[in-house]
Amino acid sequence: MAKTSAISVRVPDNVKAAAEKAAAADSRSVASLVEKLLTDFLRKNGYLEK
């Protein structure tokens, strides 16, 4: 299993609510959704290997 690190972020209440709704629609936790979105962004912009 890959080593993981925790990141804590603050977002407005409406962003959190939208993230919870989007995560539920994709059968994910909010943490899993955020990890996917961040990973996709980093790969697309050349910060992570594809």
C-alpha positions, -999 to +999 in steps of 0.1 A: +000+000+000+012+035-009+023+058+019-002+086+024-001+121+041-029+141+055-038+175+042-063+198+060-081+225+041-109+249+049-136+256+023-169+276+024-199+257+036-215+257+002-183+241-013-183+214+013-220+207+007-214+205-031-184+182-026-205+159-003-232+157-030-207+151-058-189+124-038-221+106-029-232+107-066-198+090-075-200+065-045-170+080-029-160+098+003-152+135+001-116+126+008-115+102-021-131+127-044-106+154-034-077+130-040-090+121-074-096+157-084-062+168-072-044+139-088-061+145-121-052+182-120-016+175-111-012+149-139-029+172-165-005+200-156+026+179-156+033+178-119+027+140-117+036+114-143+007+100-163 
